[in-house]
Amino acid sequence: MSSEQFLVRRGGPAILIGRWVGVLRAMIPVAAGMARMPLRRFIPWTTAGAASWAVVCVLLGYRAHDGIKSIERALGRAGLILLVAVILTLLIAYQLRGRRRHRAS
């Protein structure tokens, strides 16, 4: 089934859903034109799709920022301790490797 046939069959809801899918976001307007969808039908559906996508993405971004800040506070000290532990482990492994090479020579 071609995108034109899909748009003829599904119409406006396909336009709305297409705004939510990255690849379709660029292809849907072209396919709607090729399917000769009337502009008065296309504009409300594409506006609703674009507006809903924008609002949801902004709200999710805002919430993600709040989540990252709380994780940063919770893991601030634990992250620092983990970093020190990793560095110490790497230094010890480096020293042991050097000793093994020295003994093998």
N, C-alpha and C positions, 0 to 999 in steps of 0.2 A: 504494500500500500504506500503510495507516495504521500509526501507532506501535503500536497494540494488536496488529494482525496480525503485525507484525515481532517483537514480544515473544513472541507465542504460537509463532511459527515458530522464532526463534533462542534464546529463553529466557535462561538465565543469562549466557552470553557477551555478549549484547546489553547486559545490565545493567553488566557489567564495563567494556565499551568505552564505554558511555554516561558513565561517571564521568570519562573522559579528554577528553570533548568539552564545552566550556563550556555551550552551549545545552542539550545533552541532560542535563547534570548536574542541572538543575532539572526537566526534563520526564520523565525516566525513572521516578522513583518514582510520579508521577501516572499515567503510562501503564501501569506495572505493576499499579497498583491497579485501573485501568479494565479491564485484561485479566484481572483476577482471578487474578493470579499468587499462589500460596500463599506466605505469609510465610516459612515454613521454607525455601523455595527462594530467595526474594528476599534475605533477610538475609545468607547467606554470600557471594553474588555481589556485593552492594553493599558489603559490608565489605572484600572482597578488592580491589575496584576503588578504593575510597576509600583504603585503606591503601597500595596500590601507587602511586597518584597522589601521595599525601602524601610518601612516602619518596623518590620520584624527584624531585619538586619541591624538596624540602629539599636533597638531594644536589647537584642542578644549581645551586641558589642558592649553596651552599657553594663549589662549583668555580668558579662565575662570579666570586665575590668574590676568590678566589685569582688568577684570571686578570686581573681589573681591577687588583689591586695590582701584579702584575708589569708590566702595560702602563703603569701610572702611573709606576713606577720607571724603565722604559725611555724613556718619552716625557717625563719631567719637564722636562729641560733642553731637549729638542727642541721641546716644546710652548711653552715660554717664548720660545725664539728665534722660532718661528713667529708667536706673538702679537705680538712686537715688530715683525717684518717686515710683518705685516698692518696694524698701526697706522701704521707709517711710510709704507706704500703709500697708505693712505687719506689721510694728511696731505698727501702730495705731490699726489695727485689733487685734493684740495680746493684746494690752492694754485694748481695749473694751471687749474682751472675758474674761480677768482676772477680770475686774470690775463686769461683769454679774455673774460670778461664786461666787465672794465674796459676792454680794448682795443676791444670792440664798441661801447661807449657813446660 
